[in-house]
Amino acid sequence: MATNESISIFSSASLAVEYVDSLLPENPLQEPFKNAWNYMLNNYTKFQIATWGSLIVHEVLYFLFCLPGFLFQFIPYMKKYKIQKDKPETWENQWKCFKVLLFNHFCIQLPLICGTYYFTEYFNIPYDWETMPRWYMLLARCFGCAVIEDTWHYFLHRLLHHKRIYKHIHKIHHEFQAPFGMEAEYAHPLETLILGTGFFIGIMLLCDHVILLWAWVTIRLIETIDVHSGYDIPLNPLNLIPFYAGSRHHDFHHMNFIGNYASTFTWWDKLFGTDSQFTAYVEKMKKVEKKTE
C-alpha cells in the first residue's frame, strides 16, 4: 500500500515537472548542443568519448572552477570574504598542490576513467541524442548520486580520521589548514580511491545515459571546489540548496581537524552530533559580530 502511494506521489511530481517544462521557452542552446553532440558521436568512437572525453571534461572543469578562487587572492576587495584571513595562500603551497594533482589525475584517476567505456558497454548505457534524459530527470539522478556519495563520504571520511589510520592516509589532505579550491583533490592515492568510490556508486545504480557521467562530474566538482575555496561569498547560489554544507562548514573541519565529515549536506553531521563544535563556533562568532556592530 505504502509502495503504491509512493509511486503515485513520484508519478504526480513527474507529471507536474513535465507540465512546467512544457511552459518554459525553448532553450536557445539546445540546437547547438544537439549538433555538437551528434558531431562527437559521428567522429569519435565510444571508447574515445568515454575515456578521453571524460578526462577532458574533468581536467577542463576542475581547473576552470578553481580559477575564481585562485584570482581572489590578487583582489584586495575579496580578502574580507576569506574565512581564515590570517592564513593567505602561498605560491609554494599552490605549486606543491598542483604537482600532486597532476600525479593523482593521470596516474590514479585516468586508469579508473579508462574503465568507463567497459562500464557503459557491459550495462548497455546509451550515448545517442534521442535517449538523452530531460534536464529535470538528469538533475534528479545527480541529486541521487550526491546523496549516495555524501553518505559514503561521511562514514569513510570519519573512519579516515581514526587515530590509527589518520597519519597514514588522510593527514596529507589536511596538510593545508586553510583550504583553497585547487586543494579539493589533493590527497593520498589511497584516499582518492577510498573516498572516490562514493562517486561511482551512484553512477552504477542510477546511470541511464553517458551524459549523466559528465553531469555528475560537473556538479561534484562545483561542490567540492566550493567547499574547499576558503571563501564565504555572499549570494552564493549553492547556499540556496537545503542542507548544503558550504565553505564555512568544511573550512572549520580543516581548521580544527575534527567534525563536519560530510562532503555536501549537513544531515549526517547533525544526526550524529559531529557538528556540535562547529555549531558552538558559529554562535560564538555571531556574538562577536554583534559586539563589534
Solvent accessible surface area in square Angstrom, and as a share of the most:
residue,aa,sasa,rsa
1,M,179,0.80
2,A,73,0.57
3,T,94,0.55
4,N,98,0.50
5,E,93,0.42
6,S,49,0.32
7,I,108,0.55
8,S,62,0.40
9,I,118,0.60
10,F,149,0.62
11,S,55,0.35
12,S,65,0.42
13,A,51,0.40
14,S,39,0.25
15,L,115,0.57
16,A,56,0.43
17,V,56,0.32
18,E,77,0.35
19,Y,139,0.53
20,V,79,0.45
21,D,19,0.10
22,S,83,0.54
23,L,118,0.59
24,L,91,0.45
25,P,120,0.76
26,E,149,0.67
27,N,81,0.42
28,P,114,0.72
29,L,125,0.62
30,Q,72,0.32
31,E,98,0.44
32,P,75,0.47
33,F,87,0.36
34,K,66,0.28
35,N,85,0.43
36,A,60,0.46
37,W,8,0.03
38,N,45,0.23
39,Y,136,0.52
40,M,35,0.16
41,L,47,0.23
42,N,123,0.63
43,N,78,0.40
44,Y,113,0.43
45,T,82,0.48
46,K,94,0.40
47,F,71,0.30
48,Q,74,0.33
49,I,4,0.02
50,A,0,0.00
51,T,0,0.00
52,W,117,0.41
53,G,15,0.14
54,S,14,0.09
55,L,18,0.09
56,I,106,0.54
57,V,31,0.18
58,H,18,0.08
59,E,25,0.11
60,V,87,0.50
61,L,34,0.17
62,Y,0,0.00
63,F,58,0.24
64,L,96,0.48
65,F,52,0.22
66,C,9,0.05
67,L,82,0.41
68,P,67,0.42
69,G,16,0.15
70,F,70,0.29
71,L,81,0.40
72,F,41,0.17
73,Q,34,0.15
74,F,104,0.43
75,I,73,0.37
76,P,103,0.65
77,Y,134,0.51
78,M,22,0.10
79,K,118,0.50
80,K,108,0.46
81,Y,46,0.17
82,K,12,0.05
83,I,25,0.13
84,Q,8,0.04
85,K,122,0.52
86,D,111,0.58
87,K,69,0.29
88,P,93,0.59
89,E,30,0.13
90,T,60,0.35
91,W,165,0.58
92,E,139,0.63
93,N,51,0.26
94,Q,9,0.04
95,W,147,0.52
96,K,84,0.36
97,C,0,0.00
98,F,61,0.25
99,K,100,0.42
100,V,41,0.23
101,L,0,0.00
102,L,68,0.34
103,F,103,0.43
104,N,1,0.01
105,H,0,0.00
106,F,88,0.37
107,C,69,0.41
108,I,29,0.15
109,Q,25,0.11
110,L,31,0.15
111,P,75,0.47
112,L,73,0.36
113,I,22,0.11
114,C,43,0.26
115,G,35,0.33
116,T,17,0.10
117,Y,49,0.19
118,Y,136,0.52
119,F,35,0.15
120,T,1,0.00
121,E,83,0.37
122,Y,177,0.67
123,F,102,0.42
124,N,129,0.66
125,I,15,0.08
126,P,41,0.26
127,Y,7,0.03
128,D,48,0.25
129,W,40,0.14
130,E,138,0.62
131,T,76,0.44
132,M,35,0.15
133,P,24,0.15
134,R,112,0.41
135,W,116,0.41
136,Y,29,0.11
137,M,76,0.34
138,L,31,0.16
139,L,97,0.48
140,A,56,0.43
141,R,63,0.23
142,C,2,0.01
143,F,112,0.47
144,G,20,0.19
145,C,0,0.00
146,A,9,0.07
147,V,45,0.26
148,I,46,0.23
149,E,2,0.01
150,D,0,0.00
151,T,41,0.24
152,W,76,0.27
153,H,20,0.09
154,Y,0,0.00
155,F,81,0.34
156,L,39,0.19
157,H,3,0.01
158,R,96,0.35
159,L,91,0.45
160,L,5,0.02
161,H,30,0.14
162,H,82,0.36
163,K,166,0.70
164,R,186,0.68
165,I,50,0.26
166,Y,44,0.17
167,K,131,0.56
168,H,113,0.50
169,I,19,0.10
170,H,2,0.01
171,K,112,0.47
172,I,63,0.32
173,H,13,0.06
174,H,9,0.04
175,E,80,0.36
176,F,11,0.05
177,Q,65,0.29
178,A,16,0.12
179,P,1,0.00
180,F,14,0.06
181,G,5,0.05
182,M,29,0.13
183,E,0,0.00
184,A,13,0.10
185,E,35,0.16
186,Y,3,0.01
187,A,9,0.07
188,H,44,0.20
189,P,44,0.28
190,L,86,0.43
191,E,7,0.03
192,T,21,0.12
193,L,75,0.38
194,I,47,0.24
195,L,20,0.10
196,G,26,0.25
197,T,54,0.31
198,G,0,0.00
199,F,32,0.13
200,F,72,0.30
201,I,45,0.23
202,G,0,0.00
203,I,4,0.02
204,M,117,0.52
205,L,125,0.62
206,L,48,0.24
207,C,16,0.10
208,D,52,0.27
209,H,0,0.00
210,V,0,0.00
211,I,15,0.08
212,L,0,0.00
213,L,14,0.07
214,W,30,0.11
215,A,20,0.16
216,W,3,0.01
217,V,23,0.13
218,T,38,0.22
219,I,61,0.31
220,R,37,0.14
221,L,6,0.03
222,I,62,0.31
223,E,10,0.04
224,T,11,0.06
225,I,9,0.05
226,D,23,0.12
227,V,3,0.02
228,H,10,0.04
229,S,17,0.11
230,G,1,0.01
231,Y,5,0.02
232,D,44,0.23
233,I,50,0.25
234,P,71,0.44
235,L,177,0.88
236,N,26,0.14
237,P,97,0.61
238,L,37,0.18
239,N,77,0.40
240,L,152,0.76
241,I,72,0.36
242,P,99,0.62
243,F,116,0.48
244,Y,23,0.09
245,A,16,0.12
246,G,4,0.04
247,S,8,0.05
248,R,103,0.38
249,H,6,0.03
250,H,8,0.04
251,D,2,0.01
252,F,12,0.05
253,H,0,0.00
254,H,0,0.00
255,M,43,0.19
256,N,58,0.30
257,F,82,0.34
258,I,79,0.40
259,G,8,0.07
260,N,0,0.00
261,Y,16,0.06
262,A,1,0.01
263,S,6,0.04
264,T,13,0.07
265,F,6,0.02
266,T,18,0.10
267,W,73,0.26
268,W,57,0.20
269,D,0,0.00
270,K,120,0.51
271,L,127,0.63
272,F,96,0.40
273,G,39,0.37
274,T,22,0.13
275,D,15,0.08
276,S,68,0.44
277,Q,101,0.45
278,F,30,0.13
279,T,67,0.39
280,A,63,0.49
281,Y,62,0.24
282,V,44,0.25
283,E,84,0.38
284,K,132,0.56
285,M,71,0.32
286,K,103,0.44
287,K,132,0.56
288,V,65,0.37
289,E,96,0.43
290,K,145,0.61
291,K,174,0.74
292,T,106,0.62
293,E,173,0.78
